[in-house]
């Protein structure tokens, strides 16, 4: 692509068949005899600028000067000089004759005169932008004159072009020549192609062709005069027509006027050196120039300077021309962040500037940088990304989130900083809808399972809220395995009142995902317990949820009565707009709660009372709108530990009944199987199995004495007792004498007697012998009813009714107990 100018120098014409660019429409203006075209690369379609110069024969003096310009442009490199890409010379048919044309391909640029009209700036913003442009051109001229000892010869408005980032660059090198100061006595022209320069742009000595005086003058004398012409054309808005017009200084800013007059001094030796123009003039000391200059040397600044600069930049950007901010400052800022030279506050500025872009340009210019920043090890950068994820999360594609963003974000779930864990959790509200089912089930739920037992109560609460909000993104099997266990077993039994309230609300919002069996046996029993919770907010929500689920049960009952079998299985309430917003409201309202003991009834509107936050939450109270305040919870029946039971899997959200879900065995995806259901009762569908089990005689091992101080030892259970119920059966009553009076239940034929031997003792056992269960037929269910919930926390597994100090852990369900045969009756 980058070729040397062999064709140009040799003057050979090879045609345009191998020219790797497409020539487009020309601009209205260009320097000299050149034509400035728009263009595109044939390889990747990237935009370029193409300059063409034509002549009747290869020795045309314009073509000769053009070849000099091509050679100079190719060899001179500077940030403020137009970048050369490619060149060629070709013979193009022009009617019956052939036309020789030189083509130069450069970076895409626009003539300065057209860009100034397009921007249409005025007042201070115009002066600041012109100051920045003149600053760049002055640096280019100083480089040529002082460093390279070259003379441009025709600095003017037409010799300046503007890049896509609004930088000004110098071109038109056809007149460019070396400064020959060693041959002062020579009268030969120093500028071979000075005839290309318009008379109005020539200083007096050049107009008179006084080459001896020119050689005795400083190397910058001619180009300093050209800078004065450029300043006049910029501020007057008109092309210089006569040299005398330079005396009209009405449009020149007062801060620039003294230097403008020195640039146009009649004595060449007294003209101002371009290198001193930038330093001496107050005109170049403005916000735009200082901001861009600081960002160009960002790597050389220390952390204190960077932090101070980026904290002030948002306010400064508001005062700068919007076009310049978006096309100049924004790309520089994105590059600085991507390569690590910018501090974390720069991300806030980047997003603010990016919000001024159209959505398609935001995705093309800002998102690639943001995605790369997620891999940063700088914790401050990661925190800033998570705090502002709502500003760009919707623009991320699902594939980008699943493959590039989430793997890096997920490291925050296990971070030692509670602030970062909290922010990572809340970011899932934006990212979860874009995750695949494999990622949700295999990774996300595993992290959420751990966060539901986090040491920070606010994180536990928001985990429950998040689960309720992302439930609709899970598949049916995952919802059945996770939701009830997460909400009832963990959230409703949390010691932090807002966590319990969040569990109730999550159950209400996800009510459409539960069947009638789950509602009746697992949800309602756990919610009803909370109707006498010490916290008033929890109580209020418990009553509301109880009414909601009872209404579901009534609807189910009516459908059964009417014989509408088609809709019996679908018992959940369809999520309505008002219902769906409950969890969003809860998430934002948790920061407004008072102490647990001061909770009042909660309405559907946000409360306004403020709360003292936890240490981790307080540190980011400004940024975290959903941080939960921590306060010690009062004693509650919900504080009781879950009864120990046999674990059958390791994903952490509890053992589900086989009749509900068959996916739990062998599942290790989400992490909720290590918790147990709360007060699970045998399913009614297992009644026939239970009755059959009662008829099979078994031998139950003798239980150790619970209290050595008791005078009466416990006796072994009857061999008639069913081994399936051994671990969960009530303790054998202490009998002082005729324990053999209890008849085997197998001697009765009616179903009522089947429950006699497994009936539970009265809730408060005093150690007196119980009467045989079969003898009391008035209240067959009374003795096996569950005990009333205790009002104070105590282990559910403990017992003082004759079992050992370490009673066997029980679990309802006949399939959990190994059978043993009995030979003696």
C-alpha positions in Angstrom: 0.0 0.0 0.0 2.8 2.3 0.9 4.9 2.6 -2.4 7.8 4.8 -3.2 7.4 7.4 -5.9 9.3 5.5 -8.7 6.5 6.2 -11.2 6.3 9.8 -10.2 10.0 10.5 -10.3 10.5 8.6 -13.6 7.4 10.1 -15.1 6.2 6.8 -16.4 2.4 6.3 -16.9 1.0 2.9 -15.9 -2.7 3.8 -15.8 -5.1 3.4 -12.8 -5.9 -0.2 -13.2 -3.7 -1.1 -10.2 -4.6 2.0 -8.2 -5.9 0.6 -4.8 -8.2 3.5 -4.1 -11.6 4.7 -5.4 -11.7 8.3 -6.4 -14.8 10.2 -5.2 -16.3 13.6 -5.5 -14.0 16.7 -5.3 -14.2 19.4 -2.7 -14.9 23.0 -3.8 -11.5 24.3 -2.9 -7.9 23.2 -2.9 -4.4 24.7 -2.9 -2.9 25.9 -6.2 -3.8 23.8 -9.3 -4.5 20.6 -7.3 -7.9 19.0 -7.0 -8.9 17.6 -3.6 -11.1 14.4 -3.9 -12.8 12.2 -1.4 -11.8 8.6 -1.7 -11.9 5.1 -0.2 -9.6 2.2 0.0 -10.5 -0.8 -2.1 -9.2 -3.2 0.6 -11.3 -2.2 3.6 -13.3 0.8 2.5 -11.6 3.2 4.9 -11.8 6.9 3.9 -8.9 8.7 2.4 -8.2 12.0 0.6 -6.8 12.0 -3.0 -5.1 15.0 -4.5 -4.7 15.1 -8.3 -2.7 17.4 -10.5 -2.9 17.2 -14.3 -0.8 18.5 -17.2 -0.6 18.3 -20.9 2.8 16.7 -21.0 5.2 15.1 -18.5 7.4 18.2 -18.5 4.7 20.6 -17.6 6.1 23.0 -15.0 3.1 22.4 -12.7 3.8 18.7 -12.8 7.4 19.3 -12.1 6.5 21.3 -9.0 4.0 18.7 -8.1 6.6 16.0 -8.1 8.7 18.1 -5.8 5.7 18.4 -3.4 5.1 14.6 -3.5 8.8 13.9 -2.7 8.8 16.4 0.2 5.5 15.2 1.6 6.7 11.6 1.6 10.0 12.4 3.3 8.9 15.0 5.9 7.0 13.5 8.9 5.5 15.5 11.8 2.2 15.2 13.8 1.0 18.5 12.3 2.0 17.7 8.7 -0.4 15.8 6.4 0.3 12.1 6.5 1.3 10.6 3.2 -0.1 7.1 2.2 0.4 6.5 -1.5 1.2 8.2 -4.9 1.3 7.4 -8.5 1.4 9.1 -11.9 -0.8 8.0 -14.8 -1.8 8.9 -18.4 -5.5 9.4 -18.6 -7.3 9.7 -22.0 -8.7 13.3 -22.4 -10.5 13.2 -25.7 -8.0 12.6 -28.5 -5.0 13.5 -26.3 -3.5 12.0 -23.3 -3.5 13.8 -20.0 -0.7 13.2 -17.4 -1.9 13.2 -13.8 -0.2 12.9 -10.5 -2.2 11.3 -7.6 -1.3 11.6 -3.9 -3.3 9.6 -1.3 -3.3 10.9 2.3 -5.3 10.5 5.5 -8.9 11.8 5.1 -8.9 15.6 5.5 -11.2 18.5 4.6 -10.1 22.0 3.4 -9.9 24.4 6.4 -12.2 27.0 4.7 -15.0 24.4 4.3 -14.6 23.0 7.9 -14.8 26.5 9.4 -18.1 27.1 7.6 -19.4 23.7 8.7 -18.6 24.2 12.4 -20.1 27.7 12.3 -18.5 28.6 15.6 -18.7 32.1 17.2 -17.5 34.1 20.1 -15.2 32.5 22.6 -15.6 29.0 21.2 -14.4 30.2 17.8 -11.4 31.9 19.2 -10.5 28.9 21.3 -10.7 26.6 18.3 -8.7 28.9 16.1 -6.1 29.2 18.9 -5.7 25.4 18.9 -5.5 25.2 15.1 -2.9 28.1 14.9 -1.0 26.4 17.7 -0.7 23.2 15.6 0.2 25.0 12.3 2.8 27.2 14.1 4.4 24.0 15.5 4.6 22.6 12.0 6.2 25.7 10.6 8.6 26.0 13.4 9.6 22.4 12.8 10.3 23.1 9.1 12.2 26.4 9.7 14.1 25.7 12.9 14.7 22.0 12.9 14.8 21.1 9.2 16.0 24.4 7.8 13.3 24.3 5.2 11.1 27.1 3.8 7.5 26.3 3.0 7.1 29.4 1.0 3.2 29.7 0.9 1.6 29.4 4.3 -2.0 30.5 3.9 -5.6 29.3 4.5 -5.5 27.1 1.4 -2.4 25.2 2.6 -4.2 24.0 5.8 -6.5 21.0 6.0 -8.5 19.5 8.9 -8.6 15.8 9.9 -11.5 13.8 11.2 -10.4 14.7 14.8 -10.5 18.4 13.9 -6.7 18.7 14.0 -5.1 21.2 11.6 -2.3 20.0 9.3 0.0 21.7 6.9 0.4 20.5 3.3 1.0 22.0 -0.2 4.8 21.4 -0.3 5.3 22.2 -4.0 7.3 25.3 -3.2 9.2 23.8 -0.3 13.0 24.2 -0.5 16.1 24.2 1.6 17.2 27.5 3.2 20.4 28.3 1.5 22.1 30.7 3.9 25.7 29.8 3.1 25.6 31.4 -0.4 24.7 34.9 0.5 26.3 36.5 -2.5 24.4 34.3 -5.0 21.7 35.9 -6.9 20.1 32.7 -8.1 16.6 32.0 -6.8 16.4 30.0 -3.5 12.8 29.0 -4.1 12.7 27.3 -7.5 8.9 27.3 -7.6 8.2 30.7 -6.0 6.1 31.6 -9.1 3.4 29.4 -7.7 2.9 31.8 -4.7 0.2 34.5 -5.2 1.5 38.0 -5.1 -0.7 39.0 -2.1 1.0 36.3 0.0 4.6 37.4 -0.8 6.6 39.6 1.6 8.3 42.6 0.0 11.8 40.9 -0.4 10.2 38.0 -2.2 8.1 40.2 -4.4 11.4 42.0 -5.5 13.2 38.7 -5.8 15.9 40.1 -3.5 17.6 36.7 -2.9 20.6 38.2 -1.2 18.4 39.8 1.4 16.4 36.6 1.8 19.6 34.6 2.4 20.7 37.1 5.0 17.4 36.9 6.8 16.4 34.3 9.4 15.1 31.0 8.0 11.6 31.7 9.3 11.2 35.2 7.8 9.1 34.2 4.7 6.9 31.7 6.6 6.3 34.1 9.5 4.9 36.5 7.0 2.7 33.6 5.7 1.5 32.9 9.3 0.3 36.6 9.4 -1.6 36.0 6.2 -3.2 32.9 7.6 -4.3 34.8 10.8 -5.9 37.5 8.7 -7.8 35.1 6.5 -9.1 33.2 9.6 -10.5 36.0 11.5 -11.7 38.2 8.6 -13.5 35.2 7.0 -12.3 36.3 3.6 -9.5 35.3 1.2 -6.6 37.8 1.1 -7.0 39.8 -2.0 -4.2 42.4 -1.6 -1.2 42.8 0.6 -2.5 46.1 1.8 -5.5 44.4 3.4 -3.2 43.0 6.0 -3.2 46.4 7.7 -6.9 46.0 8.5 -6.7 44.7 12.0 -10.3 45.2 13.1 -11.0 41.5 13.2 -7.8 40.4 14.9 -8.3 39.6 18.7 -6.6 42.1 20.9 -4.6 39.5 22.7 -3.1 38.3 19.4 -2.6 41.7 17.8 0.9 42.5 19.0 2.3 39.2 17.7 0.3 39.6 14.5 2.1 42.9 13.8 5.5 41.4 14.6 4.9 38.5 12.2 4.2 41.1 9.4 7.2 43.3 10.1 8.6 45.0 7.0 12.1 44.1 8.2 12.7 40.4 7.7 15.2 40.2 10.6 12.6 41.6 13.1 9.9 39.1 12.3 8.7 36.9 15.1 10.1 33.4 15.3 7.1 30.9 15.1 8.6 29.0 18.1 8.1 32.1 20.3 4.7 32.9 19.0 3.0 30.1 21.1 4.9 31.1 24.3 4.5 34.8 24.1 0.9 35.3 23.2 -1.9 35.2 25.7 -4.2 34.2 23.0 -3.1 30.6 23.2 -3.7 30.3 26.9 -7.3 29.0 27.0 -9.2 26.0 28.3 -9.3 24.1 25.0 -5.6 24.4 24.3 -4.7 23.6 27.9 -7.0 20.6 28.1 -5.7 19.1 24.8 -2.1 19.7 25.7 -2.5 18.0 29.1 -4.1 15.0 27.6 -1.3 14.7 25.0 1.3 14.4 27.7 -0.9 12.4 30.1 1.8 9.7 30.6 4.1 12.2 32.1 1.7 13.4 34.7 1.5 12.0 38.2 -1.6 10.5 39.8 -2.5 13.6 41.8 -2.4 15.8 38.7 -4.5 13.2 36.7 -7.1 12.9 39.4 -7.5 16.7 39.7 -7.7 17.1 35.9 -10.3 14.4 35.3 -12.5 15.7 38.2 -12.6 19.1 36.6 -12.9 17.9 33.0 -16.8 17.3 33.0 -17.4 20.9 33.8 -14.8 22.1 31.3 -16.2 19.9 28.6 -19.6 21.5 29.0 -18.0 24.9 28.0 -16.1 23.7 25.0 -17.5 23.3 21.5 -19.5 20.1 21.4 -18.0 19.0 18.0 -14.5 19.4 19.3 -15.2 17.5 22.4 -16.7 14.5 20.5 -14.2 14.4 17.7 -11.0 15.5 19.4 -11.2 15.0 23.2 -13.2 11.8 23.2 -10.9 9.7 21.1 -7.9 10.9 23.1 -9.6 10.0 26.4 -10.7 6.6 25.2 -7.1 5.8 24.1 -5.7 7.0 27.4 -8.1 4.7 29.3 -7.5 1.7 27.1 -3.7 1.9 27.5 -3.8 2.6 31.2 -2.5 6.2 31.3 -5.9 7.6 32.6 -7.2 7.3 36.1 -10.6 5.8 37.1 -12.4 9.2 37.2 -11.7 9.5 33.4 -14.3 6.8 32.9 -17.0 9.0 34.2 -16.0 11.7 31.8 -15.8 9.2 28.9 -19.4 8.1 29.6 -20.6 11.6 29.9 -19.1 12.6 26.6 -20.2 9.4 25.0 -23.8 10.2 26.0 -23.7 13.1 23.5 -23.1 10.6 20.6 -25.8 8.9 18.6 -26.3 5.3 19.6 -24.5 3.8 16.6 -21.4 6.0 17.1 -21.5 5.2 20.8 -21.4 1.5 20.0 -18.6 1.9 17.5 -16.4 4.4 19.4 -17.0 3.9 23.1 -18.1 0.3 23.7 -14.9 -1.4 22.5 -12.9 0.6 25.0 -15.4 -0.2 27.8 -15.3 -4.0 27.1 -11.5 -4.0 27.3 -11.6 -2.1 30.6 -13.6 -5.0 32.2 -10.3 -7.0 32.0 -8.5 -4.4 34.0 -6.9 -5.3 37.4 -7.4 -1.8 38.7 -10.1 -2.1 41.4 -11.0 1.6 41.0 -11.7 1.1 37.3 -13.8 -2.0 38.0 -15.9 -0.2 40.6 -16.4 2.8 38.3 -17.6 0.4 35.5 -20.1 -1.3 37.7 -21.4 2.0 39.1 -22.2 3.3 35.6 -23.2 0.0 34.0 -26.7 1.2 33.5 -25.4 3.9 31.1 -23.9 1.5 28.6 -25.3 -2.0 29.6 -28.2 -1.8 27.2 -25.8 -1.1 24.3 -23.8 -4.3 24.8 -24.7 -7.3 22.7 -25.7 -10.6 24.3 -22.7 -12.3 22.8 -20.3 -9.7 24.1 -21.8 -9.9 27.6 -21.8 -13.7 27.7 -18.3 -14.2 26.3 -16.3 -11.1 27.2 -17.9 -9.1 30.0 -19.4 -11.6 32.5 -16.3 -13.8 33.0 -14.5 -10.6 34.3 -17.4 -9.2 36.2 -18.0 -12.6 38.0 -14.7 -12.2 39.8 -16.3 -9.5 41.9 -18.8 -12.0 43.5 -15.9 -13.4 45.6 -14.0 -10.2 46.0 -12.9 -9.4 49.6 -14.4 -5.9 49.2 -18.1 -5.9 50.2 -18.6 -2.8 48.1 -17.4 -4.6 45.0 -19.5 -7.6 45.8 -22.5 -5.4 46.2 -21.9 -3.6 42.9 -21.3 -6.8 41.1 -24.6 -8.2 42.4 -26.5 -5.1 41.2 -24.9 -5.2 37.8 -26.6 -8.5 37.1 -29.9 -6.7 36.9 -28.6 -5.2 33.6 -26.4 -8.1 32.4 -28.6 -11.1 33.3 -31.1 -10.6 30.4 -28.2 -11.0 28.0 -26.7 -14.1 29.5 -27.2 -17.6 28.1 -29.1 -20.3 30.0 -25.9 -22.2 30.4 -24.2 -19.2 32.0 -27.2 -18.5 34.3 -27.5 -22.1 35.5 -23.9 -23.0 35.5 -22.2 -19.9 36.9 -24.5 -17.1 38.0 -26.8 -19.1 40.3 -23.7 -20.6 42.0 -22.4 -17.2 42.9 -25.8 -16.0 44.1 -26.2 -19.0 46.3 -23.0 -18.0 48.1 -24.1 -14.3 48.3 -27.4 -15.3 50.0 -25.3 -16.3 53.1 -22.9 -13.4 52.8 -21.8 -11.7 56.0 -23.3 -8.4 54.8 -27.0 -8.2 55.4 -27.5 -5.8 52.5 -25.9 -8.2 50.1 -28.1 -11.0 51.3 -31.2 -8.9 50.8 -30.3 -7.7 47.4 -29.5 -11.2 46.3 -33.0 -12.2 47.1 -34.3 -9.2 45.2 -32.1 -10.0 42.2 -33.4 -13.6 42.1 -36.9 -12.3 42.0 -36.1 -10.0 39.1 -34.2 -12.4 37.0 -36.6 -15.4 37.5 -38.2 -14.9 34.1 -34.8 -15.4 32.5 -34.4 -18.9 34.0 -35.8 -22.0 32.4 -38.6 -24.0 34.1 -36.4 -26.6 35.6 -34.0 -24.1 37.2 -36.9 -22.0 38.6 -38.4 -25.1 40.3 -35.0 -26.1 41.7 -34.0 -22.7 43.0 -36.8 -20.2 43.7 -38.7 -21.8 46.6 -35.6 -22.9 48.4 -33.9 -19.5 48.0 -36.9 -17.6 49.2 -38.4 -19.8 51.9 -35.4 -21.7 53.3 -33.0 -18.8 53.3 -34.6 -15.4 52.8 -37.7 -15.9 55.1 -35.4 -17.2 57.9 -32.8 -14.5 57.7 -32.1 -12.6 60.8 -32.2 -9.2 58.9 -35.8 -8.0 58.7 -35.4 -6.4 55.2 -34.1 -9.7 53.9 -37.3 -11.5 55.2 -39.4 -8.7 53.6 -37.6 -9.2 50.3 -38.2 -12.9 50.4 -41.9 -12.3 50.8 -42.0 -9.9 48.0 -40.0 -12.1 45.8 -42.4 -15.0 46.4 -45.3 -12.6 45.5 -43.8 -11.4 42.3 -42.9 -14.9 41.1 -46.2 -16.5 42.2 -47.0 -17.5 38.6 -44.1 -20.0 38.6 -45.5 -22.2 41.4 -48.1 -25.0 41.2 -50.8 -25.5 43.7 -49.0 -28.2 45.6 -46.0 -26.0 46.2 -48.2 -23.1 47.3 -50.2 -25.1 49.7 -47.4 -27.2 51.2 -44.3 -25.0 51.0 -45.1 -21.4 50.5 -48.2 -20.6 52.6 -46.9 -22.4 55.7 -43.7 -20.4 55.7 -45.4 -17.1 55.0 -48.1 -17.5 57.6 -45.4 -17.8 60.3 -44.2 -14.3 59.5 -47.6 -12.8 60.3 -46.4 -12.4 63.9 -42.8 -11.4 63.0 -41.4 -8.8 65.4 -40.9 -6.4 62.5 -44.0 -4.5 61.4 -42.9 -4.2 57.8 -42.4 -8.0 57.5 -45.8 -8.6 59.1 -47.5 -6.3 56.7 -46.0 -7.9 53.7 -46.7 -11.4 55.1 -50.4 -10.6 55.4 -50.4 -9.2 51.8 -48.7 -12.3 50.5 -51.0 -14.6 52.4 -54.0 -13.0 50.9 -52.5 -13.3 47.4 -51.7 -17.0 47.7 -55.0 -17.8 49.4 -56.7 -16.1 46.4 -54.7 -18.4 44.1 -55.9 -21.4 46.2 -59.5 -20.2 45.9 -59.2 -19.8 42.2 -57.8 -23.3 42.0 -60.7 -24.6 44.0 -63.2 -23.0 41.8 -61.6 -24.4 38.7 -61.7 -27.9 40.2 -65.4 -27.5 41.0 -66.3 -26.2 37.6 -64.3 -29.1 36.0 -62.0 -26.8 34.0 -59.2 -29.3 33.8 -57.3 -27.4 31.2 -56.3 -24.7 33.5 -55.9 -26.6 36.8 -52.2 -27.0 36.4 -51.6 -23.3 35.9 -52.4 -21.8 39.2 -50.0 -18.9 39.3 -51.1 -15.3 38.9 -50.0 -13.7 35.7 -47.5 -10.9 36.4 -49.2 -7.5 36.0 -47.4 -4.3 35.5 -48.1 -3.2 39.1 -47.0 -6.6 40.5 -43.9 -6.8 38.4 -42.6 -3.5 39.8 -42.7 -4.7 43.4 -39.1 -5.9 43.5 -37.8 -2.9 41.8 -39.5 -0.8 44.4 -38.2 -3.0 47.2 -34.7 -2.7 45.9 -34.7 1.1 46.0 -36.6 1.4 49.2 -34.3 -0.6 51.4 -32.0 2.3 51.8 -34.9 4.3 53.3 -35.8 1.9 56.1 -35.3 2.7 59.8 -34.1 0.3 62.5 -35.8 -3.1 62.6 -37.6 -2.2 65.8 -39.0 1.0 64.1 -40.4 -0.5 61.0 -43.9 0.6 60.1 -46.4 -0.6 57.6 -45.1 -0.4 54.1 -47.1 0.9 51.2 -46.4 0.5 47.5 -44.8 4.0 47.4 -41.3 4.7 48.4 -40.9 5.9 51.9 -38.9 8.9 52.7 -37.3 8.1 56.1 -33.5 7.8 56.0 -31.4 5.0 57.6 -28.0 4.4 58.9 -26.1 2.2 56.5 -23.6 -0.6 57.2 -19.9 0.2 57.1 -19.6 -1.2 53.6 -22.8 0.4 52.4 -22.1 3.8 53.9 -18.8 4.1 51.9 -20.7 4.2 48.7 -24.1 5.6 49.7 -23.9 8.2 46.9 -23.4 5.6 44.2 -25.4 2.7 45.5 -29.1 3.6 45.3 -30.0 0.2 46.6 -27.6 -0.4 49.5 -29.3 -2.0 52.5 -28.9 -0.6 55.9 -27.6 -3.0 58.6 -29.2 -3.2 62.0 -29.2 -6.0 64.5 -32.4 -8.0 64.3 -34.5 -8.8 67.3 -35.2 -12.3 68.4 -37.6 -14.0 66.2 -38.9 -17.5 65.4 -37.4 -17.0 62.0 -33.9 -16.9 63.5 -34.0 -20.6 64.2 -31.6 -22.7 62.4 -32.8 -25.1 59.8 -33.2 -28.7 61.0 -30.3 -30.8 59.9 -31.2 -33.4 57.3 -29.5 -35.7 54.9 -28.0 -33.9 51.9 -28.5 -35.5 48.5 -26.8 -32.9 46.2 -24.4 -30.1 46.4 -25.9 -27.1 44.5 -27.0 -25.4 47.6 -30.7 -24.4 47.5 -32.2 -27.4 49.3 -33.6 -30.9 48.7 -36.8 -30.7 46.7 -39.5 -33.3 46.9 -39.3 -35.9 44.2 -42.9 -35.3 43.3 -42.1 -31.7 42.5 -38.8 -31.9 40.6 -36.8 -34.8 39.3 -33.8 -32.7 38.3 -32.2 -32.2 41.8 -30.2 -35.5 41.9 -26.8 -35.1 40.5 -27.2 -31.4 40.0 -24.3 -29.2 40.9 -25.1 -26.1 38.9 -26.5 -23.4 41.1 -25.6 -24.2 44.7 -28.8 -24.3 46.7 -29.1 -28.0 47.6 -27.2 -27.6 50.9 -30.2 -26.1 52.6 -33.3 -27.9 53.8 -37.0 -27.1 53.4 -38.6 -25.6 56.5 -40.9 -27.9 58.4 -41.6 -30.1 55.3 -44.6 -32.5 55.7 -45.1 -35.7 53.8 -46.9 -35.2 50.6 -50.6 -36.3 50.5 -49.7 -38.3 47.4 -47.6 -40.6 49.6 -50.4 -41.5 51.9 -50.9 -44.9 50.4 -47.2 -45.7 50.8 -47.3 -44.5 54.4 -50.3 -46.8 55.2 -48.5 -49.7 53.6 -45.4 -49.0 55.6 -47.3 -49.0 58.8 -48.3 -52.6 58.3 -44.8 -53.9 57.9 -43.2 -54.9 61.2 -39.8 -53.6 61.8 -37.2 -53.5 64.6 -36.1 -50.1 65.8 -32.7 -49.8 67.5 -32.8 -48.8 71.2 -32.4 -45.1 71.8 -29.8 -43.8 74.3 -31.1 -42.2 77.5 -31.5 -38.5 77.0 -31.2 -37.5 80.7 -29.2 -39.8 83.1 -30.9 -38.2 86.1 -34.3 -39.8 85.1 -35.1 -42.9 87.2 -37.0 -44.7 84.4 -35.0 -45.8 81.4 -36.6 -45.7 78.0 -37.6 -49.0 76.5 -37.0 -50.0 72.9 -39.7 -49.4 70.4 -42.1 -52.2 69.5 -41.0 -54.3 66.6 -44.3 -53.4 65.0 -43.1 -49.8 64.4 -42.4 -49.0 60.8 -38.7 -48.4 60.2 -39.6 -45.7 57.6 -40.8 -43.5 60.3 -38.3 -44.4 63.0 -36.0 -41.4 62.7 -38.9 -39.0 62.7 -41.4 -40.7 65.1 -42.2 -39.1 68.4 -40.2 -40.3 71.4 -41.5 -43.3 73.1 -43.4 -42.2 76.3 -42.0 -43.1 79.6 -44.0 -46.0 80.9 -43.8 -47.1 84.5 -45.6 -50.3 84.1 -47.8 -51.8 81.5 -46.3 -50.7 78.3 -47.5 -53.9 76.7 -51.1 -52.6 76.9 -50.6 -50.8 73.5 -52.0 -53.1 70.8 -50.3 -53.4 67.5 -51.9 -51.2 64.9 -52.1 -54.1 62.5 -54.9 -55.6 64.4 -57.3 -52.9 63.3 -58.9 -52.9 59.9 -59.9 -49.3 59.6 -57.7 -46.6 58.2 -57.9 -44.4 61.4 -56.0 -47.0 63.4 -53.1 -46.8 61.0 -52.1 -43.5 62.5 -52.3 -44.6 66.1 -48.7 -45.9 66.6 -47.1 -43.0 64.8 -49.0 -40.3 66.5 -46.9 -37.6 68.0 -47.1 -37.0 71.8 -48.6 -33.8 73.1 -46.5 -30.7 72.4 -45.2 -30.5 75.9 -44.3 -33.9 77.3 -44.0 -34.2 81.1 -42.6 -37.7 81.0 -45.9 -39.3 82.0 -46.9 -42.4 80.1 -49.2 -41.8 77.2 -52.4 -43.6 76.5 -52.4 -45.8 73.4 -53.2 -43.7 70.4 -55.8 -46.2 69.2 -57.8 -45.6 72.3 -58.7 -42.1 71.4 -60.7 -42.0 68.3 -62.2 -38.6 68.8 -59.3 -36.5 67.5 -57.3 -38.7 65.1 -55.2 -35.8 63.8 -54.6 -33.9 67.0 -51.6 -35.9 68.2 -49.7 -35.7 64.9 -50.3 -32.1 64.3 -47.2 -29.9 64.1 -46.3 -28.0 67.3 -47.1 -24.3 67.4 -44.1 -22.2 66.4 -41.9 -21.3 69.3 -41.5 -17.6 70.1 -37.8 -17.8 70.8 -35.0 -19.2 68.7 -33.9 -22.7 69.6 -32.6 -25.6 67.6 -35.5 -27.5 66.0 -33.6 -30.8 66.0 -33.1 -30.8 69.8 -35.6 -32.8 72.0 -35.9 -33.6 75.7 -38.3 -36.5 75.3 -36.1 -39.4 75.9 -33.8 -39.3 72.8 -30.1 -39.2 73.1 -28.0 -36.1 73.3 -27.3 -36.5 69.6 -30.6 -37.5 68.0 -30.6 -39.0 64.6 -31.2 -36.4 61.9 -34.6 -36.8 60.3 -36.1 -36.2 56.9 -39.6 -36.8 55.8 -40.0 -39.2 52.9 -40.0 -43.0 53.0 -37.4 -43.1 50.2 -34.8 -41.6 52.5 -34.6 -44.5 55.1 -33.1 -47.9 54.5 -35.4 -50.8 55.4 -34.6 -53.6 57.8 -36.5 -56.8 58.1 -37.9 -58.1 61.3 -38.3 -61.7 62.1 -39.9 -61.6 65.6 -43.4 -60.3 66.4 
